C-alpha cells in the first residue's frame, strides 16, 4: 500500500476572528478550481444522455476517470481544499461545515473529475475513523485517505447478510498480534482498485447478531484476498465479490475496541446515508431534464406533468434544507444522527416519482428503443434507482430507523 509523503507545511487552526468570511472563502475556492477546470456549460448532446444514478462504465473509461479523480484529490488537498472542516493535524483547516458545503457548491459549477471513486474513503471512512480509530491509526491513515494516496472500499455485506449485517459470518481468529480472516463479502464497490477495505468480521466465537463483531482496515493486495466482478442484468460489473481465505490483518489496524464493530459500521452507515441524501441535487438535475423531455414531446402544457415536476422540485429543495439542518446539528455532536435515514428516503422517493413521470411521458418509448435521441436512455433511471434504494440500507430499514430512533415509536 502506498505511504503518503509527509507534508512540509500543515495548516494551522484559525480562530473565528482569523478565519476568512464565507463569501471570501467561496471566492478563493472559485479562483482555485477555475485554474484547473472549465465551467460546466450545461449543454449535453442527446446521444450522450445518461440518466443512471449508479452508472456502469467500461473498464478503460473507469481507469481513465480514476486516475483523473485521484490527481484532482491530491491537487485540492495540497492547496488546502482537501479537508476543509477536518483537523489541521491531518491536513485539514478546521473551518465550519458550512465552508466545506460552500466548496462543494463551487465544485459543482465546474467540470471536475467524478468524486465517486474516492467518496467512501474521503467522506465516509475518514470521519468514521475520527470517531473510532486509535490515535496511531488516525495518524498513519487519515492524511493518505484524504489525499487519495490510499483508496478504500467497504467490506460489510455478505451473501446471507446483505442489509442485515448483524448476521455477518466472516470470521477473524487471533494469532498473536495478527488476525486471520476467512469469509466472503459481496456487492463491494471499487474493490478492484482499492488498497484497503473496512472489514466487518466476527471476532468472538459463538457470538450472535451485533455482539462479537470487530472492524479492521485490511490490505486488499495480499495472497489471501480474491476479488471477482459480479456481472449484472444491466450488463455492468461495477460491484465485486471478495473472498478472504487466510487473509491477515494486524491488530494495530483494528478500528475501535474489540467487539465494537457494530458501533463502527453504524457510524459508517450514517455518513453514507448523509452522502446519499445530499448527493449533488441529482433529483433536481433530473427534474430539469424531465422538463426538457416534456417540452420535446409537446406535453409540457399538461397540468398533470407540471404538477409532478413542481412536486419533485419542491420536495427536492425541502429535502436539501432538511438535510442541511441535520448536518448542522451533527456539527455539534460530530456524527450524523439516525434522522439522516429520512434524507435517503426522500431522495429515493423523488427519483421514483421522476421515473414514473418519464414513463408517463414516453409510454412504450420508455422501454423500447425507437432511435429517438434522449428517450430510451430514461430506462437507465428505472434500472438503477432500485440499487440506490438498497445501498446504505433498504427503504424498509430506513423506515424502521425513522420510526424507532427518530419518532420513538415502539417496535410492535
C-alpha positions as a Markdown table, in Angstrom:
| # | Residue | x | y | z |
|---|---|---|---|---|
| 1 | Unk | 0.0 | 0.0 | 0.0 |
| 2 | Unk | 1.4 | 3.4 | -0.9 |
| 3 | Unk | 2.6 | 5.6 | 2.0 |
| 4 | Unk | 1.7 | 9.3 | 1.7 |
| 5 | Unk | 4.6 | 11.7 | 1.7 |
| 6 | Unk | 4.7 | 13.9 | 4.7 |
| 7 | Unk | 3.6 | 17.4 | 4.2 |
| 8 | Unk | 6.2 | 20.1 | 4.7 |
| 9 | Unk | 3.7 | 22.6 | 6.0 |
| 10 | Unk | 0.5 | 21.8 | 7.7 |
| 11 | Unk | -2.4 | 24.3 | 8.0 |
| 12 | Unk | -2.9 | 25.8 | 11.4 |
| 13 | Unk | -6.3 | 26.2 | 13.1 |
| 14 | Unk | -7.8 | 29.7 | 12.8 |
| 15 | Unk | -9.8 | 31.5 | 15.4 |
| 16 | Unk | -13.2 | 32.9 | 14.3 |
| 17 | Unk | -11.5 | 36.3 | 14.1 |
| 18 | Unk | -8.7 | 35.0 | 11.8 |
| 19 | Unk | -10.9 | 32.8 | 9.6 |
| 20 | Unk | -12.0 | 34.3 | 6.2 |
| 21 | Unk | -15.6 | 35.2 | 5.7 |
| 22 | Unk | -17.7 | 32.7 | 3.9 |
| 23 | Unk | -18.0 | 34.9 | 0.8 |
| 24 | Unk | -14.2 | 35.5 | 0.8 |
| 25 | Unk | -13.6 | 31.7 | 1.1 |
| 26 | Unk | -16.1 | 31.0 | -1.7 |
| 27 | Unk | -14.3 | 33.4 | -4.0 |
| 28 | Unk | -10.9 | 31.8 | -3.1 |
| 29 | Unk | -12.4 | 28.4 | -3.9 |
| 30 | Unk | -13.8 | 29.6 | -7.2 |
| 31 | Unk | -10.5 | 31.0 | -8.2 |
| 32 | Unk | -8.7 | 27.8 | -7.3 |
| 33 | Unk | -11.0 | 25.4 | -9.1 |
| 34 | Unk | -11.2 | 27.8 | -12.2 |
| 35 | Unk | -7.4 | 27.5 | -12.6 |
| 36 | Unk | -7.7 | 23.7 | -13.1 |
| 37 | Unk | -11.1 | 23.0 | -14.7 |
| 38 | Unk | -13.6 | 24.7 | -17.1 |
| 39 | Unk | -17.1 | 25.7 | -16.0 |
| 40 | Unk | -19.9 | 23.3 | -16.9 |
| 41 | Unk | -21.7 | 24.7 | -20.0 |
| 42 | Unk | -25.0 | 23.0 | -19.1 |
| 43 | Unk | -25.2 | 21.6 | -22.6 |
| 44 | Unk | -25.5 | 17.9 | -23.2 |
| 45 | Unk | -25.6 | 16.0 | -26.5 |
| 46 | Unk | -28.8 | 13.9 | -26.6 |
| 47 | Unk | -26.7 | 11.0 | -27.8 |
| 48 | Unk | -24.6 | 11.3 | -24.6 |
| 49 | Unk | -27.6 | 11.4 | -22.2 |
| 50 | Unk | -27.2 | 9.2 | -19.2 |
| 51 | Unk | -29.9 | 9.0 | -16.6 |
| 52 | Unk | -28.4 | 6.3 | -14.4 |
| 53 | Unk | -27.9 | 7.1 | -10.7 |
| 54 | Unk | -25.4 | 4.2 | -10.5 |
| 55 | Unk | -23.6 | 4.4 | -13.8 |
| 56 | Unk | -21.8 | 1.4 | -15.3 |
| 57 | Unk | -18.6 | 2.3 | -17.1 |
| 58 | Unk | -16.3 | 0.4 | -19.4 |
| 59 | Unk | -13.0 | -0.7 | -17.9 |
| 60 | Unk | -10.9 | 1.7 | -19.9 |
| 61 | Unk | -13.1 | 4.7 | -19.1 |
| 62 | Unk | -13.1 | 3.7 | -15.4 |
| 63 | Unk | -9.3 | 3.6 | -15.4 |
| 64 | Unk | -9.0 | 7.0 | -17.0 |
| 65 | Unk | -11.6 | 8.6 | -14.7 |
| 66 | Unk | -10.0 | 7.0 | -11.6 |
| 67 | Unk | -6.6 | 8.5 | -12.5 |
| 68 | Unk | -8.2 | 11.9 | -13.0 |
| 69 | Unk | -10.1 | 11.7 | -9.7 |
| 70 | Unk | -7.0 | 10.8 | -7.7 |
| 71 | Unk | -4.9 | 13.5 | -9.3 |
| 72 | Unk | -7.6 | 16.1 | -8.5 |
| 73 | Unk | -8.0 | 15.0 | -4.9 |
| 74 | Unk | -4.2 | 15.4 | -4.5 |
| 75 | Unk | -4.2 | 18.8 | -6.1 |
| 76 | Unk | -7.1 | 20.0 | -3.9 |
| 77 | Unk | -5.5 | 18.6 | -0.7 |
| 78 | Unk | -2.1 | 20.2 | -1.4 |
| 79 | Unk | -3.8 | 23.5 | -2.0 |
| 80 | Unk | -5.7 | 23.4 | 1.3 |
| 81 | Unk | -9.1 | 22.3 | 0.0 |
| 82 | Unk | -8.8 | 18.6 | 0.8 |
| 83 | Unk | -10.3 | 18.6 | 4.2 |
| 84 | Unk | -11.8 | 22.0 | 4.8 |
| 85 | Unk | -13.6 | 21.1 | 8.1 |
| 86 | Unk | -11.0 | 18.5 | 9.2 |
| 87 | Unk | -8.3 | 18.6 | 11.8 |
| 88 | Unk | -5.2 | 20.6 | 11.0 |
| 89 | Unk | -3.0 | 17.8 | 12.2 |
| 90 | Unk | -4.2 | 15.7 | 9.3 |
| 91 | Unk | -4.0 | 18.5 | 6.7 |
| 92 | Unk | -7.4 | 20.0 | 7.3 |
| 93 | Unk | -8.3 | 23.6 | 8.0 |
| 94 | Unk | -10.8 | 23.2 | 10.9 |
| 95 | Unk | -13.3 | 25.5 | 9.3 |
| 96 | Unk | -17.1 | 25.1 | 9.9 |
| 97 | Unk | -19.1 | 22.6 | 7.9 |
| 98 | Unk | -20.7 | 25.4 | 6.0 |
| 99 | Unk | -17.3 | 26.2 | 4.4 |
| 100 | Unk | -17.0 | 22.6 | 3.2 |
| 101 | Unk | -20.5 | 22.8 | 1.8 |
| 102 | Unk | -19.7 | 26.1 | 0.1 |
| 103 | Unk | -16.7 | 24.4 | -1.6 |
| 104 | Unk | -18.8 | 21.5 | -2.8 |
| 105 | Unk | -21.2 | 24.0 | -4.3 |
| 106 | Unk | -18.4 | 25.8 | -6.1 |
| 107 | Unk | -17.0 | 22.5 | -7.5 |
| 108 | Unk | -20.4 | 21.6 | -8.9 |
| 109 | Unk | -20.1 | 24.7 | -11.2 |
| 110 | Unk | -17.1 | 23.1 | -12.9 |
| 111 | Unk | -16.3 | 20.1 | -14.9 |
| 112 | Unk | -14.3 | 18.4 | -12.2 |
| 113 | Unk | -13.5 | 14.6 | -12.2 |
| 114 | Unk | -16.0 | 12.2 | -10.7 |
| 115 | Unk | -15.6 | 12.1 | -6.9 |
| 116 | Unk | -17.5 | 8.7 | -6.7 |
| 117 | Unk | -14.1 | 6.9 | -6.9 |
| 118 | Unk | -12.9 | 8.4 | -3.6 |
| 119 | Unk | -16.3 | 9.1 | -1.9 |
| 120 | Unk | -16.1 | 6.2 | 0.6 |
| 121 | Unk | -12.5 | 6.9 | 1.5 |
| 122 | Unk | -12.9 | 10.6 | 1.9 |
| 123 | Unk | -16.4 | 11.4 | 3.0 |
| 124 | Unk | -17.4 | 8.2 | 4.9 |
| 125 | Unk | -14.3 | 6.3 | 6.2 |
| 126 | Unk | -12.3 | 9.3 | 7.4 |
| 127 | Unk | -15.0 | 10.8 | 9.7 |
| 128 | Unk | -15.7 | 7.3 | 10.9 |
| 129 | Unk | -12.1 | 6.9 | 11.9 |
| 130 | Unk | -12.0 | 10.2 | 13.7 |
| 131 | Unk | -14.8 | 8.8 | 15.9 |
| 132 | Unk | -13.5 | 5.3 | 16.5 |
| 133 | Unk | -9.8 | 4.7 | 15.4 |
| 134 | Unk | -6.8 | 4.9 | 17.7 |
| 135 | Unk | -4.6 | 8.0 | 17.5 |
| 136 | Unk | -1.8 | 5.9 | 15.9 |
| 137 | Unk | -4.1 | 4.6 | 13.2 |
| 138 | Unk | -5.6 | 8.0 | 12.5 |
| 139 | Unk | -2.1 | 9.4 | 12.1 |
| 140 | Unk | -1.0 | 6.6 | 9.8 |
| 141 | Unk | -4.0 | 6.5 | 7.6 |
| 142 | Unk | -6.1 | 9.7 | 7.5 |
| 143 | Unk | -3.7 | 12.0 | 5.5 |
| 144 | Unk | -3.3 | 9.3 | 2.8 |
| 145 | Unk | -7.0 | 8.6 | 2.6 |
| 146 | Unk | -8.0 | 12.3 | 2.4 |
| 147 | Unk | -5.3 | 12.9 | -0.3 |
| 148 | Unk | -6.2 | 9.8 | -2.2 |
| 149 | Unk | -2.8 | 8.2 | -1.9 |
| 150 | Unk | -4.8 | 5.4 | -0.4 |
| 151 | Unk | -8.3 | 4.3 | -1.7 |
| 152 | Unk | -10.6 | 2.2 | 0.4 |
| 153 | Unk | -13.7 | 0.1 | -0.1 |
| 154 | Unk | -16.4 | -1.2 | 2.2 |
| 155 | Unk | -16.4 | -4.9 | 3.2 |
| 156 | Unk | -19.7 | -5.4 | 5.0 |
| 157 | Unk | -22.4 | -7.2 | 3.1 |
| 158 | Unk | -22.3 | -11.0 | 2.7 |
| 159 | Unk | -24.3 | -13.5 | 0.6 |
| 160 | Unk | -26.6 | -14.2 | 3.6 |
| 161 | Unk | -26.2 | -10.8 | 5.3 |
| 162 | Unk | -26.9 | -8.1 | 2.8 |
| 163 | Unk | -28.7 | -5.3 | 4.6 |
| 164 | Unk | -28.8 | -7.5 | 7.8 |
| 165 | Unk | -25.1 | -7.0 | 8.6 |
| 166 | Unk | -25.6 | -8.3 | 12.1 |
| 167 | Unk | -25.8 | -11.7 | 10.6 |
| 168 | Unk | -22.2 | -11.5 | 9.3 |
| 169 | Unk | -20.4 | -14.8 | 9.2 |
| 170 | Unk | -16.9 | -13.8 | 8.1 |
| 171 | Unk | -14.6 | -14.8 | 11.0 |
| 172 | Unk | -11.3 | -13.4 | 12.3 |
| 173 | Unk | -9.2 | -15.5 | 14.7 |
| 174 | Unk | -6.3 | -14.1 | 16.6 |
| 175 | Unk | -2.7 | -15.3 | 16.2 |
| 176 | Unk | -0.5 | -13.1 | 18.4 |
| 177 | Unk | -0.7 | -9.5 | 17.1 |
| 178 | Unk | -2.4 | -10.6 | 13.9 |
| 179 | Unk | -5.9 | -11.6 | 12.9 |
| 180 | Unk | -6.5 | -14.3 | 10.3 |
| 181 | Unk | -9.7 | -13.8 | 8.3 |
| 182 | Unk | -11.9 | -16.3 | 6.4 |
| 183 | Unk | -15.2 | -15.5 | 4.7 |
| 184 | Unk | -16.9 | -13.8 | 1.8 |
| 185 | Unk | -18.2 | -10.3 | 1.1 |
| 186 | Unk | -20.4 | -9.2 | -1.7 |
| 187 | Unk | -21.7 | -6.1 | -3.5 |
| 188 | Unk | -18.5 | -4.3 | -2.9 |
| 189 | Unk | -17.9 | -1.1 | -4.9 |
| 190 | Unk | -14.4 | -0.3 | -6.0 |
| 191 | Unk | -12.8 | -3.4 | -4.5 |
| 192 | Unk | -10.7 | -4.0 | -7.7 |
| 193 | Unk | -8.9 | -0.6 | -7.4 |
| 194 | Unk | -8.8 | -0.2 | -3.6 |
| 195 | Unk | -5.7 | -0.6 | -1.5 |
| 196 | Unk | -7.5 | -1.2 | 1.8 |
| 197 | Unk | -11.0 | -2.3 | 2.9 |
| 198 | Unk | -13.0 | -1.5 | 6.0 |
| 199 | Unk | -13.8 | -5.1 | 7.1 |
| 200 | Unk | -16.5 | -6.3 | 9.4 |
| 201 | Unk | -15.7 | -9.7 | 11.0 |
| 202 | Unk | -16.8 | -11.8 | 13.8 |
| 203 | Unk | -14.0 | -12.0 | 16.4 |
| 204 | Unk | -15.8 | -13.7 | 19.2 |
| 205 | Unk | -16.6 | -17.4 | 18.6 |
| 206 | Unk | -20.2 | -18.3 | 19.3 |
| 207 | Unk | -21.4 | -14.7 | 19.4 |
| 208 | Unk | -24.7 | -13.7 | 17.7 |
| 209 | Unk | -26.1 | -10.8 | 15.9 |
| 210 | Unk | -24.4 | -7.5 | 16.6 |
| 211 | Unk | -22.3 | -8.8 | 19.5 |
| 212 | Unk | -18.8 | -10.1 | 19.0 |
| 213 | Unk | -18.1 | -8.1 | 15.8 |
| 214 | Unk | -15.0 | -6.0 | 15.1 |
| 215 | Unk | -13.8 | -3.7 | 12.3 |
| 216 | Unk | -10.4 | -3.7 | 10.6 |
| 217 | Unk | -8.6 | -1.8 | 7.9 |
| 218 | Unk | -7.3 | -4.8 | 5.8 |
| 219 | Unk | -4.8 | -4.6 | 2.9 |
| 220 | Unk | -6.6 | -5.7 | -0.3 |
| 221 | Unk | -3.4 | -6.7 | -2.1 |
| 222 | Unk | -2.4 | -9.9 | -0.4 |
| 223 | Unk | -2.5 | -13.6 | -1.3 |
| 224 | Unk | -5.5 | -14.4 | 1.0 |
| 225 | Unk | -7.9 | -12.0 | -0.9 |
| 226 | Unk | -9.5 | -12.6 | -4.3 |
| 227 | Unk | -11.8 | -10.0 | -5.9 |
| 228 | Unk | -14.3 | -11.3 | -8.5 |
| 229 | Unk | -16.5 | -8.9 | -10.6 |
| 230 | Unk | -20.3 | -9.5 | -10.4 |
| 231 | Unk | -21.9 | -9.3 | -13.9 |
| 232 | Unk | -25.4 | -7.7 | -13.5 |
| 233 | Unk | -28.5 | -7.7 | -15.6 |
| 234 | Unk | -27.6 | -4.1 | -16.7 |
| 235 | Unk | -24.5 | -5.6 | -18.4 |
| 236 | Unk | -22.1 | -3.8 | -16.0 |
| 237 | Unk | -19.8 | -5.2 | -13.4 |
| 238 | Unk | -19.1 | -2.3 | -11.0 |
| 239 | Unk | -19.6 | -4.5 | -7.9 |
| 240 | Unk | -17.5 | -7.4 | -6.8 |
| 241 | Unk | -17.4 | -10.4 | -4.6 |
| 242 | Unk | -14.4 | -10.5 | -2.2 |
| 243 | Unk | -13.2 | -13.9 | -0.9 |
| 244 | Unk | -11.0 | -14.0 | 2.2 |
| 245 | Unk | -9.1 | -17.2 | 2.7 |
| 246 | Unk | -6.5 | -16.9 | 5.4 |
| 247 | Unk | -6.1 | -13.1 | 4.8 |
| 248 | Unk | -4.2 | -11.4 | 7.5 |
| 249 | Unk | -4.6 | -8.0 | 9.3 |
| 250 | Unk | -2.5 | -6.7 | 12.2 |
| 251 | Unk | -4.4 | -5.8 | 15.4 |
| 252 | Unk | -2.9 | -2.3 | 15.0 |
| 253 | Unk | -5.3 | -1.9 | 12.1 |
| 254 | Unk | -8.4 | -2.6 | 14.2 |
| 255 | Unk | -10.9 | 0.3 | 14.1 |
| 256 | Unk | -12.4 | 0.8 | 17.5 |
| 257 | Unk | -12.3 | -1.5 | 20.5 |
| 258 | Unk | -12.5 | -5.2 | 20.2 |
| 259 | Unk | -16.2 | -6.2 | 19.8 |
| 260 | Unk | -17.3 | -2.7 | 18.9 |
| 261 | Unk | -17.7 | -3.4 | 15.2 |
| 262 | Unk | -21.4 | -2.8 | 15.2 |
| 263 | Unk | -20.8 | 0.8 | 16.6 |
| 264 | Unk | -18.2 | 1.4 | 13.9 |
| 265 | Unk | -20.4 | 0.3 | 11.0 |
| 266 | Unk | -23.4 | 2.2 | 12.4 |
| 267 | Unk | -21.4 | 5.4 | 12.3 |
| 268 | Unk | -20.2 | 4.5 | 8.7 |
| 269 | Unk | -23.7 | 3.9 | 7.5 |
| 270 | Unk | -24.9 | 7.2 | 9.0 |
| 271 | Unk | -22.3 | 9.0 | 7.0 |
| 272 | Unk | -23.1 | 7.0 | 3.9 |
| 273 | Unk | -26.8 | 7.9 | 4.2 |
| 274 | Unk | -25.8 | 11.6 | 4.7 |
| 275 | Unk | -23.8 | 11.4 | 1.4 |
| 276 | Unk | -26.7 | 9.7 | -0.5 |
| 277 | Unk | -29.2 | 12.2 | 0.9 |
| 278 | Unk | -27.0 | 15.2 | -0.2 |
| 279 | Unk | -25.7 | 13.8 | -3.5 |
| 280 | Unk | -25.4 | 16.9 | -5.5 |
| 281 | Unk | -29.1 | 17.6 | -6.1 |
| 282 | Unk | -29.3 | 14.6 | -8.5 |
| 283 | Unk | -33.1 | 14.7 | -8.2 |
| 284 | Unk | -33.3 | 18.4 | -9.1 |
| 285 | Unk | -31.0 | 17.8 | -12.1 |
| 286 | Unk | -33.2 | 15.0 | -13.4 |
| 287 | Unk | -36.2 | 17.2 | -12.8 |
| 288 | Unk | -34.8 | 19.8 | -15.2 |
| 289 | Unk | -34.2 | 17.0 | -17.7 |
| 290 | Unk | -37.8 | 15.9 | -17.2 |
| 291 | Unk | -39.0 | 19.4 | -18.2 |
| 292 | Unk | -36.8 | 19.3 | -21.3 |
| 293 | Unk | -38.3 | 15.9 | -22.2 |
| 294 | Unk | -41.9 | 17.1 | -21.7 |
| 295 | Unk | -41.2 | 20.1 | -23.9 |
| 296 | Unk | -39.6 | 17.9 | -26.6 |
| 297 | Unk | -42.7 | 15.7 | -26.5 |
| 298 | Unk | -45.0 | 18.7 | -26.6 |
| 299 | Unk | -46.8 | 17.8 | -23.3 |
| 300 | Unk | -45.4 | 20.5 | -21.0 |
| 301 | Unk | -48.8 | 22.2 | -21.1 |
| 302 | Unk | -50.3 | 19.1 | -19.5 |
| 303 | Unk | -51.3 | 20.2 | -15.9 |
| 304 | Unk | -50.6 | 16.7 | -14.6 |
| 305 | Unk | -47.0 | 16.8 | -15.9 |
| 306 | Unk | -46.5 | 20.3 | -14.4 |
| 307 | Unk | -47.8 | 19.2 | -11.1 |
| 308 | Unk | -45.5 | 16.2 | -10.9 |
| 309 | Unk | -42.4 | 18.3 | -11.8 |
| 310 | Unk | -43.4 | 21.0 | -9.3 |
| 311 | Unk | -43.8 | 18.5 | -6.6 |
| 312 | Unk | -40.4 | 16.9 | -7.4 |
| 313 | Unk | -38.7 | 20.2 | -7.3 |
| 314 | Unk | -40.4 | 21.3 | -4.1 |
| 315 | Unk | -39.6 | 18.0 | -2.3 |
| 316 | Unk | -36.0 | 18.1 | -3.6 |
| 317 | Unk | -35.4 | 21.6 | -2.2 |
| 318 | Unk | -37.2 | 20.8 | 1.1 |
| 319 | Unk | -35.0 | 17.7 | 1.5 |
| 320 | Unk | -31.9 | 19.8 | 0.9 |
| 321 | Unk | -32.9 | 22.2 | 3.6 |
| 322 | Unk | -33.8 | 19.5 | 6.0 |
| 323 | Unk | -30.6 | 17.6 | 5.4 |
| 324 | Unk | -28.5 | 20.8 | 5.9 |
| 325 | Unk | -30.2 | 21.2 | 9.3 |
| 326 | Unk | -29.4 | 17.6 | 10.2 |
| 327 | Unk | -25.7 | 18.3 | 9.2 |
| 328 | Unk | -25.6 | 21.5 | 11.2 |
| 329 | Unk | -26.8 | 19.5 | 14.3 |
| 330 | Unk | -24.2 | 16.9 | 13.6 |
| 331 | Unk | -21.6 | 19.6 | 13.5 |
| 332 | Unk | -22.0 | 19.8 | 17.3 |
| 333 | Unk | -22.1 | 16.1 | 18.1 |
| 334 | Unk | -19.6 | 15.0 | 15.5 |
| 335 | Unk | -21.7 | 12.2 | 13.9 |
| 336 | Unk | -24.9 | 12.4 | 11.8 |
| 337 | Unk | -27.9 | 11.1 | 13.7 |
| 338 | Unk | -30.5 | 8.5 | 12.6 |
| 339 | Unk | -32.6 | 11.2 | 11.1 |
| 340 | Unk | -30.3 | 11.0 | 8.0 |
| 341 | Unk | -32.3 | 8.0 | 7.1 |
| 342 | Unk | -35.1 | 10.5 | 6.2 |
| 343 | Unk | -32.8 | 12.2 | 3.7 |
| 344 | Unk | -32.1 | 9.0 | 1.9 |
| 345 | Unk | -35.7 | 8.0 | 1.9 |
| 346 | Unk | -36.7 | 11.4 | 0.4 |
| 347 | Unk | -34.1 | 11.2 | -2.4 |
| 348 | Unk | -35.1 | 7.7 | -3.5 |
| 349 | Unk | -38.8 | 8.5 | -3.3 |
| 350 | Unk | -38.2 | 11.6 | -5.5 |
| 351 | Unk | -36.2 | 9.5 | -8.1 |
| 352 | Unk | -39.1 | 7.0 | -8.2 |
| 353 | Unk | -41.5 | 9.9 | -8.9 |
| 354 | Unk | -39.3 | 11.2 | -11.7 |
| 355 | Unk | -39.0 | 7.7 | -13.2 |
| 356 | Unk | -42.8 | 7.3 | -13.2 |
| 357 | Unk | -43.3 | 10.7 | -14.8 |
| 358 | Unk | -40.8 | 9.8 | -17.6 |
| 359 | Unk | -42.7 | 6.6 | -18.2 |
| 360 | Unk | -46.0 | 8.6 | -18.4 |
| 361 | Unk | -44.5 | 11.0 | -21.0 |
| 362 | Unk | -42.7 | 8.3 | -23.1 |
| 363 | Unk | -45.2 | 5.5 | -22.9 |
| 364 | Unk | -43.7 | 2.4 | -24.7 |
| 365 | Unk | -40.7 | 4.5 | -25.7 |
| 366 | Unk | -39.5 | 4.3 | -22.1 |
| 367 | Unk | -38.7 | 0.6 | -22.6 |
| 368 | Unk | -38.2 | 0.2 | -26.3 |
| 369 | Unk | -35.5 | 1.9 | -28.3 |
| 370 | Unk | -37.1 | 3.9 | -31.1 |
| 371 | Unk | -33.9 | 5.6 | -32.1 |
| 372 | Unk | -35.2 | 9.0 | -30.9 |
| 373 | Unk | -32.4 | 10.8 | -29.0 |
| 374 | Unk | -32.6 | 11.0 | -25.2 |
| 375 | Unk | -35.7 | 8.9 | -24.8 |
| 376 | Unk | -34.8 | 5.3 | -24.3 |
| 377 | Unk | -31.9 | 6.4 | -22.0 |
| 378 | Unk | -34.5 | 7.1 | -19.3 |
| 379 | Unk | -34.9 | 3.4 | -18.7 |
| 380 | Unk | -31.4 | 3.6 | -17.0 |
| 381 | Unk | -33.0 | 5.5 | -14.2 |
| 382 | Unk | -35.6 | 2.8 | -13.6 |
| 383 | Unk | -32.9 | 0.1 | -13.7 |
| 384 | Unk | -30.5 | 1.8 | -11.3 |
| 385 | Unk | -32.7 | 3.5 | -8.8 |
| 386 | Unk | -33.5 | 0.2 | -7.2 |
| 387 | Unk | -29.9 | -0.2 | -6.4 |
| 388 | Unk | -29.8 | 3.1 | -4.7 |
| 389 | Unk | -32.9 | 2.1 | -2.6 |
| 390 | Unk | -30.8 | -0.9 | -1.4 |
| 391 | Unk | -27.4 | 0.7 | -0.9 |
| 392 | Unk | -26.8 | 2.1 | 2.6 |
| 393 | Unk | -29.8 | 0.2 | 3.9 |
| 394 | Unk | -33.1 | -0.7 | 2.2 |
| 395 | Unk | -36.1 | 1.7 | 2.3 |
| 396 | Unk | -37.7 | -0.7 | 4.8 |
| 397 | Unk | -34.7 | -0.5 | 7.1 |
| 398 | Unk | -34.7 | 3.3 | 6.8 |
| 399 | Unk | -38.4 | 3.5 | 7.7 |
| 400 | Unk | -37.8 | 1.3 | 10.7 |
| 401 | Unk | -34.9 | 3.5 | 11.9 |
| 402 | Unk | -37.0 | 6.6 | 11.5 |
| 403 | Unk | -40.0 | 5.1 | 13.3 |
| 404 | Unk | -38.0 | 3.7 | 16.3 |
| 405 | Unk | -35.0 | 6.0 | 16.6 |
| 406 | Unk | -36.3 | 9.3 | 15.4 |
| 407 | Unk | -40.0 | 9.2 | 16.3 |
| 408 | Unk | -39.6 | 6.9 | 19.3 |
| 409 | Unk | -42.4 | 4.5 | 18.2 |
| 410 | Unk | -42.5 | 1.0 | 19.8 |
| 411 | Unk | -41.1 | -2.0 | 17.9 |
| 412 | Unk | -44.5 | -3.5 | 17.6 |
